């Protein structure tokens, strides 16, 4: 992915279709620190902070 790319969000369990469209704002490579990931995504993630830290 690169900045400006269009993202299509697909719900496969219930809707079985594209439900949202987004645009890539920024690309970060090789980030593995959960706290760093959280600082970048802020509240724009569907995952909670605890879920991000589990991975």
JODACOR-V549336 format. One record per pair of residues at least 24 apart in sequence whose ideal C-beta (glycine too) atoms are under 10 Angstrom apart, sorted by the first residue. I is the first residue (numbers start at 1). J is the second residue. Records with the same first field share a line. If there is no record, write none. Layout:
I = J, J
//
This chain:
1 = 27
2 = 27
3 = 27
9 = 46
//
